[in-house]
Amino acid sequence: MCLGIPAKIIEIEGGSHGRVETGGIQRKINLSLIKDARIGDWVIVHAGFAITKMDEKEAMETLKLLKEMTGGV
């Protein structure tokens, strides 16, 4: 099963790469699949790529469900 995780863009480097944060963890990702990515946008990250934008409310709900499914991990 593949899983995309909501993350918030906190830094953009050169337009096609950036840094995101979710659950206090930061990682570098590829932003080339997202048009007009901006700091503060929420995205779904899969295999190191941001694959789509989402709104903050939806991101929070998804993260809550993922936390419940994994027992709080």
PDB file with one MODEL, atoms N, CA, C and O in Angstrom:
MODEL        1
ATOM      1  N   MET A   1       0.843  -1.176   0.000  1.00  0.00           N
ATOM      2  CA  MET A   1       0.000   0.000   0.000  1.00  0.00           C
ATOM      3  C   MET A   1       0.888   1.238   0.000  1.00  0.00           C
ATOM      4  O   MET A   1       1.882   1.305   0.722  1.00  0.00           O
ATOM      5  N   CYS A   2       0.520   2.198  -0.805  1.00  0.00           N
ATOM      6  CA  CYS A   2       1.242   3.468  -0.869  1.00  0.00           C
ATOM      7  C   CYS A   2       0.450   4.514  -0.093  1.00  0.00           C
ATOM      8  O   CYS A   2      -0.781   4.499  -0.070  1.00  0.00           O
ATOM      9  N   LEU A   3       1.170   5.401   0.526  1.00  0.00           N
ATOM     10  CA  LEU A   3       0.521   6.395   1.358  1.00  0.00           C
ATOM     11  C   LEU A   3       1.147   7.756   1.114  1.00  0.00           C
ATOM     12  O   LEU A   3       2.369   7.901   1.152  1.00  0.00           O
ATOM     13  N   GLY A   4       0.313   8.749   0.863  1.00  0.00           N
ATOM     14  CA  GLY A   4       0.767  10.126   0.760  1.00  0.00           C
ATOM     15  C   GLY A   4       0.480  10.821   2.075  1.00  0.00           C
ATOM     16  O   GLY A   4      -0.589  10.635   2.657  1.00  0.00           O
ATOM     17  N   ILE A   5       1.420  11.618   2.546  1.00  0.00           N
ATOM     18  CA  ILE A   5       1.312  12.269   3.851  1.00  0.00           C
ATOM     19  C   ILE A   5       1.179  13.784   3.662  1.00  0.00           C
ATOM     20  O   ILE A   5       1.950  14.376   2.907  1.00  0.00           O
ATOM     21  N   PRO A   6       0.220  14.416   4.330  1.00  0.00           N
ATOM     22  CA  PRO A   6       0.118  15.876   4.273  1.00  0.00           C
ATOM     23  C   PRO A   6       1.330  16.526   4.951  1.00  0.00           C
ATOM     24  O   PRO A   6       1.780  16.087   6.010  1.00  0.00           O
ATOM     25  N   ALA A   7       1.835  17.565   4.324  1.00  0.00           N
ATOM     26  CA  ALA A   7       2.967  18.308   4.886  1.00  0.00           C
ATOM     27  C   ALA A   7       2.860  19.771   4.458  1.00  0.00           C
ATOM     28  O   ALA A   7       2.290  20.089   3.414  1.00  0.00           O
ATOM     29  N   LYS A   8       3.419  20.648   5.281  1.00  0.00           N
ATOM     30  CA  LYS A   8       3.384  22.085   5.013  1.00  0.00           C
ATOM     31  C   LYS A   8       4.722  22.533   4.443  1.00  0.00           C
ATOM     32  O   LYS A   8       5.776  22.223   4.998  1.00  0.00           O
ATOM     33  N   ILE A   9       4.676  23.264   3.332  1.00  0.00           N
ATOM     34  CA  ILE A   9       5.903  23.790   2.729  1.00  0.00           C
ATOM     35  C   ILE A   9       6.444  24.899   3.627  1.00  0.00           C
ATOM     36  O   ILE A   9       5.742  25.864   3.932  1.00  0.00           O
ATOM     37  N   ILE A  10       7.710  24.747   4.049  1.00  0.00           N
ATOM     38  CA  ILE A  10       8.311  25.765   4.919  1.00  0.00           C
ATOM     39  C   ILE A  10       9.482  26.483   4.239  1.00  0.00           C
ATOM     40  O   ILE A  10       9.973  27.496   4.738  1.00  0.00           O
ATOM     41  N   GLU A  11       9.923  25.946   3.097  1.00  0.00           N
ATOM     42  CA  GLU A  11      11.048  26.569   2.390  1.00  0.00           C
ATOM     43  C   GLU A  11      11.006  26.109   0.935  1.00  0.00           C
ATOM     44  O   GLU A  11      10.675  24.957   0.654  1.00  0.00           O
ATOM     45  N   ILE A  12      11.342  27.010   0.013  1.00  0.00           N
ATOM     46  CA  ILE A  12      11.439  26.662  -1.404  1.00  0.00           C
ATOM     47  C   ILE A  12      12.843  27.000  -1.868  1.00  0.00           C
ATOM     48  O   ILE A  12      13.350  28.093  -1.615  1.00  0.00           O
ATOM     49  N   GLU A  13      13.467  26.042  -2.554  1.00  0.00           N
ATOM     50  CA  GLU A  13      14.844  26.190  -3.028  1.00  0.00           C
ATOM     51  C   GLU A  13      14.873  26.049  -4.544  1.00  0.00           C
ATOM     52  O   GLU A  13      14.703  24.950  -5.072  1.00  0.00           O
ATOM     53  N   GLY A  14      15.085  27.147  -5.237  1.00  0.00           N
ATOM     54  CA  GLY A  14      15.233  27.092  -6.679  1.00  0.00           C
ATOM     55  C   GLY A  14      13.968  26.763  -7.451  1.00  0.00           C
ATOM     56  O   GLY A  14      14.043  26.468  -8.644  1.00  0.00           O
ATOM     57  N   GLY A  15      12.828  26.803  -6.822  1.00  0.00           N
ATOM     58  CA  GLY A  15      11.564  26.589  -7.509  1.00  0.00           C
ATOM     59  C   GLY A  15      11.116  25.141  -7.608  1.00  0.00           C
ATOM     60  O   GLY A  15       9.915  24.873  -7.560  1.00  0.00           O
ATOM     61  N   SER A  16      12.048  24.192  -7.745  1.00  0.00           N
ATOM     62  CA  SER A  16      11.626  22.804  -7.927  1.00  0.00           C
ATOM     63  C   SER A  16      11.893  21.907  -6.718  1.00  0.00           C
ATOM     64  O   SER A  16      11.525  20.733  -6.716  1.00  0.00           O
ATOM     65  N   HIS A  17      12.524  22.460  -5.708  1.00  0.00           N
ATOM     66  CA  HIS A  17      12.774  21.692  -4.483  1.00  0.00           C
ATOM     67  C   HIS A  17      12.397  22.548  -3.280  1.00  0.00           C
ATOM     68  O   HIS A  17      12.339  23.774  -3.362  1.00  0.00           O
ATOM     69  N   GLY A  18      12.147  21.889  -2.185  1.00  0.00           N
ATOM     70  CA  GLY A  18      11.792  22.622  -0.985  1.00  0.00           C
ATOM     71  C   GLY A  18      11.880  21.748   0.236  1.00  0.00           C
ATOM     72  O   GLY A  18      12.280  20.585   0.169  1.00  0.00           O
ATOM     73  N   ARG A  19      11.499  22.327   1.350  1.00  0.00           N
ATOM     74  CA  ARG A  19      11.494  21.616   2.623  1.00  0.00           C
ATOM     75  C   ARG A  19      10.078  21.699   3.169  1.00  0.00           C
ATOM     76  O   ARG A  19       9.443  22.753   3.139  1.00  0.00           O
ATOM     77  N   VAL A  20       9.592  20.550   3.674  1.00  0.00           N
ATOM     78  CA  VAL A  20       8.267  20.494   4.269  1.00  0.00           C
ATOM     79  C   VAL A  20       8.381  20.016   5.704  1.00  0.00           C
ATOM     80  O   VAL A  20       9.402  19.465   6.117  1.00  0.00           O
ATOM     81  N   GLU A  21       7.307  20.238   6.458  1.00  0.00           N
ATOM     82  CA  GLU A  21       7.260  19.780   7.842  1.00  0.00           C
ATOM     83  C   GLU A  21       5.912  19.132   8.108  1.00  0.00           C
ATOM     84  O   GLU A  21       4.869  19.627   7.681  1.00  0.00           O
ATOM     85  N   THR A  22       5.955  18.031   8.811  1.00  0.00           N
ATOM     86  CA  THR A  22       4.753  17.382   9.299  1.00  0.00           C
ATOM     87  C   THR A  22       5.094  16.647  10.582  1.00  0.00           C
ATOM     88  O   THR A  22       6.080  15.912  10.643  1.00  0.00           O
ATOM     89  N   GLY A  23       4.285  16.845  11.596  1.00  0.00           N
ATOM     90  CA  GLY A  23       4.525  16.178  12.869  1.00  0.00           C
ATOM     91  C   GLY A  23       5.869  16.512  13.489  1.00  0.00           C
ATOM     92  O   GLY A  23       6.439  15.691  14.207  1.00  0.00           O
ATOM     93  N   GLY A  24       6.386  17.711  13.222  1.00  0.00           N
ATOM     94  CA  GLY A  24       7.663  18.127  13.778  1.00  0.00           C
ATOM     95  C   GLY A  24       8.871  17.609  13.018  1.00  0.00           C
ATOM     96  O   GLY A  24      10.010  17.889  13.393  1.00  0.00           O
ATOM     97  N   ILE A  25       8.630  16.851  11.949  1.00  0.00           N
ATOM     98  CA  ILE A  25       9.729  16.303  11.142  1.00  0.00           C
ATOM     99  C   ILE A  25       9.811  17.076   9.836  1.00  0.00           C
ATOM    100  O   ILE A  25       8.805  17.300   9.162  1.00  0.00           O
ATOM    101  N   GLN A  26      11.035  17.480   9.492  1.00  0.00           N
ATOM    102  CA  GLN A  26      11.263  18.196   8.242  1.00  0.00           C
ATOM    103  C   GLN A  26      11.993  17.286   7.268  1.00  0.00           C
ATOM    104  O   GLN A  26      12.819  16.459   7.654  1.00  0.00           O
ATOM    105  N   ARG A  27      11.661  17.462   5.987  1.00  0.00           N
ATOM    106  CA  ARG A  27      12.393  16.724   4.962  1.00  0.00           C
ATOM    107  C   ARG A  27      12.406  17.512   3.670  1.00  0.00           C
ATOM    108  O   ARG A  27      11.530  18.340   3.417  1.00  0.00           O
ATOM    109  N   LYS A  28      13.411  17.242   2.862  1.00  0.00           N
ATOM    110  CA  LYS A  28      13.554  17.882   1.577  1.00  0.00           C
ATOM    111  C   LYS A  28      12.741  17.100   0.551  1.00  0.00           C
ATOM    112  O   LYS A  28      12.782  15.869   0.534  1.00  0.00           O
ATOM    113  N   ILE A  29      11.994  17.815  -0.313  1.00  0.00           N
ATOM    114  CA  ILE A  29      11.166  17.154  -1.315  1.00  0.00           C
ATOM    115  C   ILE A  29      11.284  17.851  -2.664  1.00  0.00           C
ATOM    116  O   ILE A  29      11.831  18.948  -2.775  1.00  0.00           O
ATOM    117  N   ASN A  30      10.760  17.189  -3.678  1.00  0.00           N
ATOM    118  CA  ASN A  30      10.700  17.740  -5.021  1.00  0.00           C
ATOM    119  C   ASN A  30       9.327  18.386  -5.203  1.00  0.00           C
ATOM    120  O   ASN A  30       8.304  17.763  -4.920  1.00  0.00           O
ATOM    121  N   LEU A  31       9.304  19.623  -5.672  1.00  0.00           N
ATOM    122  CA  LEU A  31       8.064  20.380  -5.865  1.00  0.00           C
ATOM    123  C   LEU A  31       7.687  20.534  -7.333  1.00  0.00           C
ATOM    124  O   LEU A  31       6.754  21.273  -7.648  1.00  0.00           O
ATOM    125  N   SER A  32       8.386  19.857  -8.237  1.00  0.00           N
ATOM    126  CA  SER A  32       8.197  20.101  -9.666  1.00  0.00           C
ATOM    127  C   SER A  32       6.811  19.723 -10.186  1.00  0.00           C
ATOM    128  O   SER A  32       6.432  20.174 -11.267  1.00  0.00           O
ATOM    129  N   LEU A  33       6.046  18.918  -9.465  1.00  0.00           N
ATOM    130  CA  LEU A  33       4.710  18.528  -9.910  1.00  0.00           C
ATOM    131  C   LEU A  33       3.629  19.507  -9.467  1.00  0.00           C
ATOM    132  O   LEU A  33       2.468  19.366  -9.853  1.00  0.00           O
ATOM    133  N   ILE A  34       4.000  20.495  -8.661  1.00  0.00           N
ATOM    134  CA  ILE A  34       3.037  21.461  -8.118  1.00  0.00           C
ATOM    135  C   ILE A  34       3.239  22.828  -8.778  1.00  0.00           C
ATOM    136  O   ILE A  34       4.324  23.407  -8.710  1.00  0.00           O
ATOM    137  N   LYS A  35       2.178  23.335  -9.418  1.00  0.00           N
ATOM    138  CA  LYS A  35       2.251  24.672  -9.996  1.00  0.00           C
ATOM    139  C   LYS A  35       2.117  25.704  -8.888  1.00  0.00           C
ATOM    140  O   LYS A  35       1.302  25.549  -7.979  1.00  0.00           O
ATOM    141  N   ASP A  36       2.909  26.742  -8.968  1.00  0.00           N
ATOM    142  CA  ASP A  36       2.813  27.875  -8.039  1.00  0.00           C
ATOM    143  C   ASP A  36       2.894  27.474  -6.577  1.00  0.00           C
ATOM    144  O   ASP A  36       2.137  27.991  -5.756  1.00  0.00           O
ATOM    145  N   ALA A  37       3.797  26.564  -6.236  1.00  0.00           N
ATOM    146  CA  ALA A  37       3.990  26.178  -4.832  1.00  0.00           C
ATOM    147  C   ALA A  37       4.491  27.391  -4.051  1.00  0.00           C
ATOM    148  O   ALA A  37       5.365  28.125  -4.510  1.00  0.00           O
ATOM    149  N   ARG A  38       3.926  27.583  -2.877  1.00  0.00           N
ATOM    150  CA  ARG A  38       4.305  28.716  -2.026  1.00  0.00           C
ATOM    151  C   ARG A  38       4.545  28.239  -0.601  1.00  0.00           C
ATOM    152  O   ARG A  38       3.963  27.249  -0.156  1.00  0.00           O
ATOM    153  N   ILE A  39       5.400  28.947   0.100  1.00  0.00           N
ATOM    154  CA  ILE A  39       5.611  28.672   1.514  1.00  0.00           C
ATOM    155  C   ILE A  39       4.260  28.830   2.220  1.00  0.00           C
ATOM    156  O   ILE A  39       3.536  29.801   2.000  1.00  0.00           O
ATOM    157  N   GLY A  40       3.945  27.863   3.064  1.00  0.00           N
ATOM    158  CA  GLY A  40       2.677  27.864   3.773  1.00  0.00           C
ATOM    159  C   GLY A  40       1.631  26.956   3.147  1.00  0.00           C
ATOM    160  O   GLY A  40       0.644  26.617   3.800  1.00  0.00           O
ATOM    161  N   ASP A  41       1.827  26.548   1.877  1.00  0.00           N
ATOM    162  CA  ASP A  41       0.900  25.623   1.233  1.00  0.00           C
ATOM    163  C   ASP A  41       1.002  24.245   1.874  1.00  0.00           C
ATOM    164  O   ASP A  41       2.074  23.828   2.314  1.00  0.00           O
ATOM    165  N   TRP A  42      -0.126  23.548   1.920  1.00  0.00           N
ATOM    166  CA  TRP A  42      -0.157  22.154   2.353  1.00  0.00           C
ATOM    167  C   TRP A  42      -0.185  21.281   1.117  1.00  0.00           C
ATOM    168  O   TRP A  42      -0.923  21.560   0.172  1.00  0.00           O
ATOM    169  N   VAL A  43       0.615  20.223   1.117  1.00  0.00           N
ATOM    170  CA  VAL A  43       0.710  19.316  -0.021  1.00  0.00           C
ATOM    171  C   VAL A  43       0.677  17.869   0.464  1.00  0.00           C
ATOM    172  O   VAL A  43       0.952  17.584   1.629  1.00  0.00           O
ATOM    173  N   ILE A  44       0.336  16.963  -0.449  1.00  0.00           N
ATOM    174  CA  ILE A  44       0.468  15.535  -0.183  1.00  0.00           C
ATOM    175  C   ILE A  44       1.834  15.122  -0.703  1.00  0.00           C
ATOM    176  O   ILE A  44       2.168  15.390  -1.857  1.00  0.00           O
ATOM    177  N   VAL A  45       2.631  14.468   0.147  1.00  0.00           N
ATOM    178  CA  VAL A  45       3.980  14.030  -0.223  1.00  0.00           C
ATOM    179  C   VAL A  45       3.997  12.510  -0.343  1.00  0.00           C
ATOM    180  O   VAL A  45       3.580  11.792   0.566  1.00  0.00           O
ATOM    181  N   HIS A  46       4.486  12.039  -1.483  1.00  0.00           N
ATOM    182  CA  HIS A  46       4.636  10.607  -1.717  1.00  0.00           C
ATOM    183  C   HIS A  46       5.972  10.372  -2.416  1.00  0.00           C
ATOM    184  O   HIS A  46       6.266  10.989  -3.439  1.00  0.00           O
ATOM    185  N   ALA A  47       6.764   9.486  -1.859  1.00  0.00           N
ATOM    186  CA  ALA A  47       8.052   9.099  -2.451  1.00  0.00           C
ATOM    187  C   ALA A  47       8.950  10.304  -2.737  1.00  0.00           C
ATOM    188  O   ALA A  47       9.664  10.331  -3.739  1.00  0.00           O
ATOM    189  N   GLY A  48       8.906  11.307  -1.843  1.00  0.00           N
ATOM    190  CA  GLY A  48       9.782  12.462  -1.982  1.00  0.00           C
ATOM    191  C   GLY A  48       9.277  13.546  -2.912  1.00  0.00           C
ATOM    192  O   GLY A  48       9.978  14.530  -3.148  1.00  0.00           O
ATOM    193  N   PHE A  49       8.055  13.383  -3.453  1.00  0.00           N
ATOM    194  CA  PHE A  49       7.470  14.369  -4.347  1.00  0.00           C
ATOM    195  C   PHE A  49       6.182  14.920  -3.747  1.00  0.00           C
ATOM    196  O   PHE A  49       5.377  14.173  -3.193  1.00  0.00           O
ATOM    197  N   ALA A  50       5.992  16.234  -3.862  1.00  0.00           N
ATOM    198  CA  ALA A  50       4.698  16.825  -3.556  1.00  0.00           C
ATOM    199  C   ALA A  50       3.825  16.533  -4.769  1.00  0.00           C
ATOM    200  O   ALA A  50       4.170  16.924  -5.885  1.00  0.00           O
ATOM    201  N   ILE A  51       2.685  15.844  -4.564  1.00  0.00           N
ATOM    202  CA  ILE A  51       1.893  15.417  -5.717  1.00  0.00           C
ATOM    203  C   ILE A  51       0.609  16.219  -5.905  1.00  0.00           C
ATOM    204  O   ILE A  51       0.040  16.210  -6.997  1.00  0.00           O
ATOM    205  N   THR A  52       0.143  16.904  -4.880  1.00  0.00           N
ATOM    206  CA  THR A  52      -1.040  17.757  -5.010  1.00  0.00           C
ATOM    207  C   THR A  52      -1.125  18.703  -3.819  1.00  0.00           C
ATOM    208  O   THR A  52      -0.578  18.420  -2.752  1.00  0.00           O
ATOM    209  N   LYS A  53      -1.809  19.820  -4.004  1.00  0.00           N
ATOM    210  CA  LYS A  53      -2.070  20.747  -2.904  1.00  0.00           C
ATOM    211  C   LYS A  53      -3.350  20.332  -2.192  1.00  0.00           C
ATOM    212  O   LYS A  53      -4.204  19.660  -2.769  1.00  0.00           O
ATOM    213  N   MET A  54      -3.471  20.733  -0.949  1.00  0.00           N
ATOM    214  CA  MET A  54      -4.701  20.522  -0.186  1.00  0.00           C
ATOM    215  C   MET A  54      -4.870  21.688   0.775  1.00  0.00           C
ATOM    216  O   MET A  54      -3.910  22.401   1.065  1.00  0.00           O
ATOM    217  N   ASP A  55      -6.093  21.883   1.271  1.00  0.00           N
ATOM    218  CA  ASP A  55      -6.275  22.985   2.221  1.00  0.00           C
ATOM    219  C   ASP A  55      -5.903  22.521   3.626  1.00  0.00           C
ATOM    220  O   ASP A  55      -5.843  21.324   3.905  1.00  0.00           O
ATOM    221  N   GLU A  56      -5.659  23.483   4.496  1.00  0.00           N
ATOM    222  CA  GLU A  56      -5.167  23.188   5.840  1.00  0.00           C
ATOM    223  C   GLU A  56      -6.158  22.346   6.654  1.00  0.00           C
ATOM    224  O   GLU A  56      -5.750  21.450   7.394  1.00  0.00           O
ATOM    225  N   LYS A  57      -7.444  22.630   6.518  1.00  0.00           N
ATOM    226  CA  LYS A  57      -8.447  21.875   7.270  1.00  0.00           C
ATOM    227  C   LYS A  57      -8.403  20.393   6.885  1.00  0.00           C
ATOM    228  O   LYS A  57      -8.419  19.518   7.752  1.00  0.00           O
ATOM    229  N   GLU A  58      -8.349  20.125   5.594  1.00  0.00           N
ATOM    230  CA  GLU A  58      -8.272  18.746   5.119  1.00  0.00           C
ATOM    231  C   GLU A  58      -6.978  18.074   5.581  1.00  0.00           C
ATOM    232  O   GLU A  58      -6.981  16.895   5.935  1.00  0.00           O
ATOM    233  N   ALA A  59      -5.876  18.821   5.578  1.00  0.00           N
ATOM    234  CA  ALA A  59      -4.589  18.283   6.033  1.00  0.00           C
ATOM    235  C   ALA A  59      -4.665  17.895   7.511  1.00  0.00           C
ATOM    236  O   ALA A  59      -4.185  16.828   7.896  1.00  0.00           O
ATOM    237  N   MET A  60      -5.261  18.751   8.337  1.00  0.00           N
ATOM    238  CA  MET A  60      -5.365  18.461   9.767  1.00  0.00           C
ATOM    239  C   MET A  60      -6.239  17.236  10.028  1.00  0.00           C
ATOM    240  O   MET A  60      -5.914  16.400  10.871  1.00  0.00           O
ATOM    241  N   GLU A  61      -7.345  17.139   9.300  1.00  0.00           N
ATOM    242  CA  GLU A  61      -8.228  15.979   9.451  1.00  0.00           C
ATOM    243  C   GLU A  61      -7.518  14.686   9.047  1.00  0.00           C
ATOM    244  O   GLU A  61      -7.645  13.662   9.718  1.00  0.00           O
ATOM    245  N   THR A  62      -6.775  14.743   7.952  1.00  0.00           N
ATOM    246  CA  THR A  62      -6.045  13.564   7.475  1.00  0.00           C
ATOM    247  C   THR A  62      -4.966  13.150   8.465  1.00  0.00           C
ATOM    248  O   THR A  62      -4.811  11.964   8.755  1.00  0.00           O
ATOM    249  N   LEU A  63      -4.222  14.118   8.985  1.00  0.00           N
ATOM    250  CA  LEU A  63      -3.180  13.798   9.962  1.00  0.00           C
ATOM    251  C   LEU A  63      -3.774  13.203  11.230  1.00  0.00           C
ATOM    252  O   LEU A  63      -3.192  12.297  11.826  1.00  0.00           O
ATOM    253  N   LYS A  64      -4.939  13.712  11.647  1.00  0.00           N
ATOM    254  CA  LYS A  64      -5.614  13.167  12.825  1.00  0.00           C
ATOM    255  C   LYS A  64      -5.995  11.701  12.592  1.00  0.00           C
ATOM    256  O   LYS A  64      -5.771  10.851  13.453  1.00  0.00           O
ATOM    257  N   LEU A  65      -6.567  11.418  11.430  1.00  0.00           N
ATOM    258  CA  LEU A  65      -6.946  10.036  11.103  1.00  0.00           C
ATOM    259  C   LEU A  65      -5.738   9.117  11.033  1.00  0.00           C
ATOM    260  O   LEU A  65      -5.786   7.990  11.526  1.00  0.00           O
ATOM    261  N   LEU A  66      -4.656   9.590  10.424  1.00  0.00           N
ATOM    262  CA  LEU A  66      -3.436   8.775  10.349  1.00  0.00           C
ATOM    263  C   LEU A  66      -2.887   8.473  11.742  1.00  0.00           C
ATOM    264  O   LEU A  66      -2.425   7.365  12.012  1.00  0.00           O
ATOM    265  N   LYS A  67      -2.946   9.470  12.615  1.00  0.00           N
ATOM    266  CA  LYS A  67      -2.479   9.268  13.995  1.00  0.00           C
ATOM    267  C   LYS A  67      -3.333   8.226  14.718  1.00  0.00           C
ATOM    268  O   LYS A  67      -2.809   7.373  15.434  1.00  0.00           O
ATOM    269  N   GLU A  68      -4.648   8.304  14.524  1.00  0.00           N
ATOM    270  CA  GLU A  68      -5.547   7.332  15.139  1.00  0.00           C
ATOM    271  C   GLU A  68      -5.292   5.915  14.602  1.00  0.00           C
ATOM    272  O   GLU A  68      -5.321   4.948  15.363  1.00  0.00           O
ATOM    273  N   MET A  69      -5.047   5.800  13.318  1.00  0.00           N
ATOM    274  CA  MET A  69      -4.824   4.504  12.688  1.00  0.00           C
ATOM    275  C   MET A  69      -3.521   3.846  13.148  1.00  0.00           C
ATOM    276  O   MET A  69      -3.416   2.622  13.217  1.00  0.00           O
ATOM    277  N   THR A  70      -2.545   4.675  13.457  1.00  0.00           N
ATOM    278  CA  THR A  70      -1.236   4.141  13.826  1.00  0.00           C
ATOM    279  C   THR A  70      -1.031   4.079  15.341  1.00  0.00           C
ATOM    280  O   THR A  70       0.063   3.758  15.806  1.00  0.00           O
ATOM    281  N   GLY A  71      -2.049   4.378  16.088  1.00  0.00           N
ATOM    282  CA  GLY A  71      -1.930   4.338  17.535  1.00  0.00           C
ATOM    283  C   GLY A  71      -1.154   5.502  18.107  1.00  0.00           C
ATOM    284  O   GLY A  71      -0.560   5.389  19.179  1.00  0.00           O
ATOM    285  N   GLY A  72      -1.154   6.639  17.389  1.00  0.00           N
ATOM    286  CA  GLY A  72      -0.486   7.817  17.921  1.00  0.00           C
ATOM    287  C   GLY A  72       0.964   7.966  17.525  1.00  0.00           C
ATOM    288  O   GLY A  72       1.660   8.845  18.033  1.00  0.00           O
ATOM    289  N   VAL A  73       1.429   7.119  16.625  1.00  0.00           N
ATOM    290  CA  VAL A  73       2.824   7.202  16.183  1.00  0.00           C
ATOM    291  C   VAL A  73       2.972   8.304  15.173  1.00  0.00           C
ATOM    292  O   VAL A  73       4.072   8.540  14.674  1.00  0.00           O
TER     293      VAL A  73
ENDMDL
END
